[in-house]
Amino acid sequence: MLSHEQEKLIDATAPVVAEHLDAITQRFYPIMFSRYPEVKPLFNEVNQQSGEQPRALASAVLAYVQLRRNPAQARATLAIVVSKHVSLGIVPEQYPIVGECLMAAIGEVLGDAVTPEIAEAWTALYNELAGLLIDLEDQRYLEFEQSPGGWRGTRRFRIADTQQESAVIRSFVLEPEDGGAVADHEPGQYIGVRLLIDGEPVYRHYSLSATPNGRSYRLSIKREAEGQVSRHFHDVLQPGDTLELLPPAGDLTLIDGDEPLLLASGGVGQTPLLPMARHALALGRQVVYLHAALDAEHHAFNDELEILKREYPERLQAISIHERGSNADHIGRIDRTLLARYLPNAKTRCYFVGPQGFMTAINGALSDLGVNEDRRHFEHFGPSRPLDVA
């Protein structure tokens, strides 16, 4: 626990640290990768180069400084961080590495302004944050380990089957190599993947694109031209190959209630929303399902949606939107006018996933249409950031 004097120092210096936080986080990662190269596989290099990962770290630090005096709110705010850490298998022994390198970056950027007392106060703050995250993550690990078919750490799975869903999306059905049961997950969650590429370990997380069945998981992965791991899945991995999975995680899950749902996806953003739709329909919910794709060739899971429409003709309204071509319900993009046409009412609970610009547009349009913020739910596939970030 921070002393009274340390609390005062944090309050006094937080604006200065916030002002230089981008520079601090930009220095933090090179320092850490130089001193501890073994942790580099945990980080997506593309997100490092784009600056998304450093900005996500900066946002988390700032959020904790502002919310730490409200433990319940701090825990809720950190839930996204905890989920990402669980999907990567982060362990307590890794937190001192981050603390050491973060303080080194602060020292480099702020120089002599960082007195021993200030350094000690910020170290104490980081240790407090680390302790909270360790506690929250251990709870998640333990809960999953004790569930039927659960495990701790990694578990080896083999590719049982693959299915090409669109021009760029392929599904991979994964079954445990040990032949045991597979723990359930919440529709909408993702799962961590660890595999070797050229002898080097890499970590990613992908949405679970099917509802739980106790036997397997399904990942549906878009082949990204610059994506090292997605290209490996598409171009190299075959049925019979193996990889390791970490526990499912993620907080974009169905909230209990009986109000109608609007699920809007762009491209591969469909992967978490498709199982949520099936789950909601099975529960008796009304679902409006809007999916935007480039064209018919890039529209995945059309057959599955047709099956759902036949199973739930009175409860599911599925609308396709393509940017080009003619084989869709609408040609163009999901905009305010289209949302106004299909939104059941302002009390509808809305979930939307897709590229940053897509989610920003959807969020703004729903706000204009009177949907309160607490009924608008979204999730980034990469590091999380506010939707209004340019």
C-alpha positions as CSV (number, residue, x, y, z in Angstrom):
1,M,0.0,0.0,0.0
2,L,1.2,3.5,-0.9
3,S,2.1,5.8,2.0
4,H,0.4,9.2,2.3
5,E,3.5,10.9,1.0
6,Q,3.7,8.6,-2.0
7,E,0.0,9.3,-2.7
8,K,0.8,13.0,-2.8
9,L,3.8,12.4,-5.1
10,I,1.7,10.4,-7.5
11,D,-1.0,13.1,-7.6
12,A,1.6,15.8,-8.2
13,T,3.5,14.0,-10.9
14,A,0.7,12.1,-12.7
15,P,0.0,15.0,-15.1
16,V,3.7,15.1,-16.1
17,V,3.8,11.4,-16.6
18,A,0.6,11.5,-18.6
19,E,2.0,14.2,-20.8
20,H,5.0,12.1,-21.7
21,L,3.3,8.7,-21.5
22,D,3.5,8.0,-25.3
23,A,7.3,8.6,-25.2
24,I,7.6,6.5,-22.1
25,T,5.8,3.5,-23.6
26,Q,7.7,3.9,-26.9
27,R,10.9,3.5,-25.0
28,F,9.5,0.8,-22.7
29,Y,9.2,-2.0,-25.3
30,P,12.7,-1.6,-26.8
31,I,14.2,-1.7,-23.3
32,M,12.2,-4.8,-22.3
33,F,12.9,-6.7,-25.5
34,S,16.6,-5.9,-25.2
35,R,16.9,-7.0,-21.6
36,Y,14.4,-9.9,-21.7
37,P,14.1,-11.2,-25.3
38,E,12.3,-14.2,-24.1
39,V,9.1,-12.2,-23.6
40,K,9.0,-10.8,-27.2
41,P,6.9,-13.7,-28.6
42,L,4.1,-12.6,-26.4
43,F,3.7,-9.4,-28.4
44,N,2.3,-8.9,-31.9
45,E,5.0,-7.2,-33.9
46,V,2.5,-5.5,-36.2
47,N,0.8,-3.9,-33.2
48,Q,4.2,-2.8,-31.9
49,Q,5.1,-1.1,-35.2
50,S,1.7,0.6,-35.6
51,G,1.9,2.0,-32.0
52,E,-1.3,0.3,-31.0
53,Q,0.3,-1.8,-28.2
54,P,2.1,1.1,-26.6
55,R,-1.0,3.2,-26.7
56,A,-3.0,0.4,-25.0
57,L,-0.4,0.2,-22.2
58,A,-0.6,4.0,-21.8
59,S,-4.4,3.9,-21.5
60,A,-4.2,1.1,-18.9
61,V,-1.7,3.0,-16.7
62,L,-3.7,6.2,-16.9
63,A,-7.0,4.4,-16.2
64,Y,-5.5,2.9,-13.0
65,V,-4.0,6.1,-11.8
66,Q,-7.4,7.7,-12.1
67,L,-9.5,4.8,-10.7
68,R,-7.3,3.2,-8.1
69,R,-9.2,4.8,-5.2
70,N,-12.3,3.0,-6.4
71,P,-11.3,-0.7,-6.3
72,A,-14.6,-2.0,-7.8
73,Q,-14.4,0.4,-10.8
74,A,-10.7,-0.3,-11.2
75,R,-11.4,-4.1,-11.4
76,A,-14.1,-3.6,-14.0
77,T,-11.9,-1.3,-16.1
78,L,-9.0,-3.7,-16.0
79,A,-11.2,-6.7,-17.1
80,I,-10.1,-6.3,-20.7
81,V,-6.5,-6.3,-19.7
82,V,-7.1,-9.4,-17.6
83,S,-8.8,-11.2,-20.5
84,K,-5.9,-10.5,-22.9
85,H,-3.4,-11.7,-20.2
86,V,-5.3,-14.9,-19.6
87,S,-5.3,-15.7,-23.3
88,L,-1.5,-15.3,-23.3
89,G,-0.9,-17.3,-20.2
90,I,0.8,-14.4,-18.3
91,V,2.3,-15.5,-15.0
92,P,3.3,-13.5,-11.8
93,E,7.0,-14.0,-12.6
94,Q,6.7,-11.7,-15.6
95,Y,5.4,-8.7,-13.8
96,P,8.7,-7.7,-12.2
97,I,10.2,-7.6,-15.7
98,V,7.6,-5.1,-16.8
99,G,8.0,-3.0,-13.7
100,E,11.8,-2.8,-14.0
101,C,11.6,-1.8,-17.7
102,L,8.8,0.6,-17.2
103,M,10.7,2.5,-14.5
104,A,13.8,2.5,-16.7
105,A,11.8,4.1,-19.5
106,I,10.3,6.7,-17.2
107,G,13.9,7.5,-16.0
108,E,15.1,7.9,-19.6
109,V,12.3,10.1,-20.7
110,L,12.0,12.4,-17.6
111,G,15.6,12.4,-16.6
112,D,16.6,14.3,-13.4
113,A,12.9,15.1,-12.8
114,V,12.6,11.6,-11.4
115,T,13.9,11.9,-7.9
116,P,14.5,8.7,-5.8
117,E,11.3,9.5,-3.9
118,I,9.3,9.9,-7.1
119,A,10.8,6.7,-8.5
120,E,9.9,4.8,-5.3
121,A,6.3,6.1,-5.4
122,W,5.7,5.1,-9.0
123,T,7.3,1.7,-8.3
124,A,4.9,1.2,-5.4
125,L,2.0,2.2,-7.7
126,Y,3.1,-0.3,-10.3
127,N,3.5,-3.0,-7.7
128,E,-0.1,-2.3,-6.5
129,L,-1.4,-2.6,-10.0
130,A,0.6,-5.8,-10.7
131,G,-0.7,-7.3,-7.5
132,L,-4.3,-6.6,-8.5
133,L,-3.8,-8.0,-12.0
134,I,-2.1,-11.1,-10.6
135,D,-5.0,-11.7,-8.2
136,L,-7.7,-11.2,-10.9
137,E,-5.9,-13.4,-13.4
138,D,-5.3,-16.2,-10.9
139,Q,-9.0,-16.2,-10.2
140,R,-9.7,-16.7,-13.9
141,Y,-7.1,-19.4,-14.3
142,L,-8.4,-21.3,-11.2
143,E,-12.1,-21.0,-12.3
144,F,-11.3,-22.4,-15.7
145,E,-9.0,-25.2,-14.4
146,Q,-11.7,-26.4,-12.1
147,S,-14.4,-26.5,-14.8
148,P,-15.2,-29.8,-16.6
149,G,-12.7,-30.2,-19.4
150,G,-10.6,-27.2,-18.2
151,W,-6.8,-26.9,-17.8
152,R,-4.1,-24.5,-16.6
153,G,-1.3,-23.3,-18.8
154,T,-1.3,-24.7,-22.3
155,R,-3.0,-27.8,-23.7
156,R,-2.1,-29.5,-27.0
157,F,-4.8,-29.7,-29.7
158,R,-4.7,-31.1,-33.2
159,I,-6.4,-29.8,-36.3
160,A,-9.3,-32.2,-37.0
161,D,-10.8,-30.4,-40.0
162,T,-10.7,-27.2,-42.0
163,Q,-13.3,-25.4,-44.0
164,Q,-12.9,-22.5,-46.4
165,E,-15.6,-20.0,-45.4
166,S,-14.8,-17.2,-47.9
167,A,-12.0,-16.0,-50.2
168,V,-9.9,-15.0,-47.1
169,I,-11.4,-16.8,-44.1
170,R,-10.8,-20.4,-43.2
171,S,-12.1,-22.4,-40.2
172,F,-10.0,-24.8,-38.2
173,V,-11.7,-27.4,-35.9
174,L,-9.4,-28.2,-33.0
175,E,-9.7,-31.3,-30.8
176,P,-7.6,-32.1,-27.8
177,E,-4.7,-34.4,-28.5
178,D,-5.3,-36.2,-25.1
179,G,-8.9,-37.2,-26.2
180,G,-10.4,-35.6,-23.1
181,A,-13.4,-33.3,-22.8
182,V,-13.2,-29.6,-23.8
183,A,-14.4,-26.9,-21.4
184,D,-17.3,-24.7,-22.4
185,H,-16.7,-21.1,-23.2
186,E,-19.1,-18.1,-23.4
187,P,-20.2,-17.4,-27.0
188,G,-18.3,-14.2,-28.1
189,Q,-15.1,-15.1,-26.3
190,Y,-11.7,-15.7,-27.9
191,I,-8.9,-18.2,-27.1
192,G,-5.1,-17.9,-26.9
193,V,-3.0,-19.9,-29.4
194,R,0.7,-20.8,-29.0
195,L,2.6,-22.4,-31.9
196,L,6.1,-22.6,-33.3
197,I,7.0,-20.9,-36.6
198,D,10.6,-21.6,-37.8
199,G,11.4,-22.9,-34.4
200,E,10.3,-19.7,-32.6
201,P,7.2,-19.5,-30.3
202,V,4.4,-17.1,-31.2
203,Y,1.2,-16.2,-29.4
204,R,-2.1,-14.9,-30.8
205,H,-5.7,-15.0,-29.8
206,Y,-8.7,-15.7,-32.1
207,S,-12.4,-15.6,-31.6
208,L,-14.2,-18.9,-31.0
209,S,-16.6,-19.0,-34.0
210,A,-18.9,-21.8,-32.8
211,T,-21.0,-22.4,-29.7
212,P,-19.6,-24.9,-27.2
213,N,-20.0,-28.6,-27.8
214,G,-17.7,-30.2,-25.2
215,R,-15.5,-31.9,-27.9
216,S,-13.8,-29.2,-29.9
217,Y,-13.2,-25.5,-30.5
218,R,-13.5,-23.7,-33.9
219,L,-11.3,-20.8,-35.0
220,S,-12.1,-18.9,-38.2
221,I,-9.1,-17.0,-39.3
222,K,-8.7,-14.3,-41.9
223,R,-5.5,-14.5,-44.0
224,E,-3.8,-11.2,-43.6
225,A,-1.2,-10.3,-46.2
226,E,1.2,-9.1,-43.5
227,G,0.1,-11.5,-40.8
228,Q,2.8,-14.0,-39.9
229,V,0.5,-16.3,-37.9
230,S,-2.6,-16.1,-40.1
231,R,-0.5,-16.9,-43.2
232,H,1.0,-19.8,-41.3
233,F,-2.5,-21.1,-40.6
234,H,-3.6,-20.7,-44.2
235,D,-0.5,-21.7,-46.0
236,V,1.2,-24.3,-43.8
237,L,-1.0,-26.0,-41.2
238,Q,-3.0,-29.0,-42.3
239,P,-5.4,-31.5,-40.6
240,G,-3.4,-33.6,-38.1
241,D,-1.0,-30.8,-37.2
242,T,-0.9,-29.7,-33.6
243,L,-0.7,-26.5,-31.6
244,E,-1.3,-25.3,-28.0
245,L,-4.3,-23.5,-26.6
246,L,-4.6,-21.3,-23.5
247,P,-7.9,-20.7,-21.6
248,P,-10.7,-18.9,-23.4
249,A,-11.2,-15.3,-22.4
250,G,-13.0,-12.1,-23.3
251,D,-15.9,-10.0,-22.0
252,L,-17.9,-9.5,-25.1
253,T,-20.6,-12.0,-24.1
254,L,-24.4,-12.0,-24.1
255,I,-25.9,-10.0,-21.2
256,D,-29.0,-11.6,-19.7
257,G,-32.3,-10.1,-20.6
258,D,-35.2,-10.3,-23.0
259,E,-34.8,-7.2,-25.1
260,P,-34.1,-7.6,-28.8
261,L,-30.5,-7.8,-30.1
262,L,-28.8,-6.1,-33.0
263,L,-25.5,-7.7,-34.0
264,A,-23.5,-5.8,-36.6
265,S,-20.2,-7.1,-38.0
266,G,-17.7,-6.1,-40.7
267,G,-15.5,-8.7,-42.4
268,V,-14.0,-11.2,-39.9
269,G,-15.7,-9.3,-37.1
270,Q,-18.5,-11.9,-37.7
271,T,-16.6,-14.6,-35.9
272,P,-17.6,-13.7,-32.3
273,L,-21.1,-12.6,-33.2
274,L,-22.2,-15.7,-35.1
275,P,-22.1,-18.0,-32.0
276,M,-23.7,-15.2,-30.0
277,A,-26.6,-15.1,-32.4
278,R,-27.1,-18.8,-32.2
279,H,-26.9,-18.7,-28.4
280,A,-29.4,-15.8,-28.2
281,L,-31.9,-17.5,-30.6
282,A,-31.8,-20.7,-28.6
283,L,-32.7,-18.6,-25.5
284,G,-35.7,-17.2,-27.3
285,R,-34.3,-13.7,-28.1
286,Q,-35.1,-11.6,-31.2
287,V,-32.0,-11.0,-33.3
288,V,-31.3,-8.6,-36.1
289,Y,-28.0,-9.7,-37.7
290,L,-26.3,-7.2,-40.0
291,H,-23.1,-8.4,-41.8
292,A,-21.0,-6.2,-44.1
293,A,-18.5,-7.7,-46.5
294,L,-16.6,-6.5,-49.6
295,D,-18.6,-8.8,-51.9
296,A,-20.2,-12.2,-52.2
297,E,-16.7,-13.9,-52.3
298,H,-15.7,-12.3,-49.0
299,H,-19.0,-13.1,-47.3
300,A,-18.3,-15.9,-44.8
301,F,-20.8,-18.3,-43.1
302,N,-23.7,-17.6,-45.5
303,D,-24.7,-21.3,-45.3
304,E,-24.8,-21.3,-41.5
305,L,-26.9,-18.1,-41.5
306,E,-29.4,-19.8,-43.9
307,I,-29.7,-22.7,-41.6
308,L,-30.3,-20.3,-38.6
309,K,-33.0,-18.5,-40.6
310,R,-34.8,-21.8,-41.3
311,E,-34.5,-22.8,-37.7
312,Y,-35.7,-19.5,-36.3
313,P,-37.8,-17.8,-39.0
314,E,-39.8,-15.7,-36.6
315,R,-36.9,-14.5,-34.4
316,L,-33.9,-13.9,-36.8
317,Q,-33.7,-11.2,-39.4
318,A,-30.3,-11.6,-41.3
319,I,-29.3,-8.7,-43.6
320,S,-26.3,-8.8,-45.9
321,I,-24.5,-5.6,-47.0
322,H,-21.8,-5.6,-49.7
323,E,-19.6,-2.8,-50.9
324,R,-19.7,-4.0,-54.5
325,G,-21.6,-6.5,-56.6
326,S,-25.3,-7.2,-56.6
327,N,-25.7,-10.4,-54.5
328,A,-26.7,-8.8,-51.2
329,D,-29.7,-7.2,-49.5
330,H,-28.0,-3.8,-49.6
331,I,-25.1,-2.4,-51.6
332,G,-22.9,0.1,-49.8
333,R,-22.1,0.2,-46.1
334,I,-23.8,0.0,-42.8
335,D,-24.7,3.7,-42.0
336,R,-27.2,5.6,-39.8
337,T,-30.0,5.3,-42.4
338,L,-29.7,1.5,-42.6
339,L,-29.4,1.2,-38.8
340,A,-32.5,3.3,-38.3
341,R,-34.3,1.0,-40.7
342,Y,-33.5,-2.2,-38.8
343,L,-33.0,-1.2,-35.2
344,P,-36.0,-2.6,-33.3
345,N,-36.0,0.3,-30.7
346,A,-33.7,2.4,-28.6
347,K,-33.8,-0.3,-25.8
348,T,-32.2,-2.8,-28.1
349,R,-28.9,-4.3,-26.9
350,C,-26.3,-3.8,-29.7
351,Y,-23.1,-5.6,-30.3
352,F,-20.7,-4.7,-33.1
353,V,-17.3,-5.9,-34.2
354,G,-15.1,-5.0,-37.1
355,P,-12.3,-2.6,-38.2
356,Q,-11.8,0.5,-36.1
357,G,-13.5,2.9,-38.6
358,F,-16.5,0.5,-38.9
359,M,-17.0,0.4,-35.1
360,T,-16.6,4.1,-34.8
361,A,-19.3,4.8,-37.4
362,I,-21.6,2.2,-35.9
363,N,-21.1,3.6,-32.4
364,G,-21.8,7.2,-33.5
365,A,-24.9,6.2,-35.5
366,L,-26.4,4.2,-32.6
367,S,-25.8,7.1,-30.2
368,D,-27.6,9.4,-32.7
369,L,-30.5,7.0,-32.8
370,G,-30.9,7.1,-29.0
371,V,-29.2,3.9,-27.9
372,N,-27.5,4.5,-24.6
373,E,-23.8,3.8,-24.1
374,D,-24.5,0.9,-21.7
375,R,-26.4,-0.9,-24.5
376,R,-23.6,-0.5,-27.1
377,H,-20.9,-3.3,-26.8
378,F,-17.9,-3.8,-29.0
379,E,-14.4,-5.4,-28.9
380,H,-11.1,-4.8,-30.6
381,F,-9.3,-7.8,-32.2
382,G,-6.0,-6.0,-31.4
383,P,-5.0,-3.8,-28.5
384,S,-8.0,-1.9,-27.1
385,R,-8.4,1.8,-27.6
386,P,-11.3,4.4,-27.6
387,L,-13.5,4.4,-30.6
388,D,-12.9,8.1,-31.2
389,V,-9.2,7.7,-31.7
390,A,-8.2,8.9,-35.2
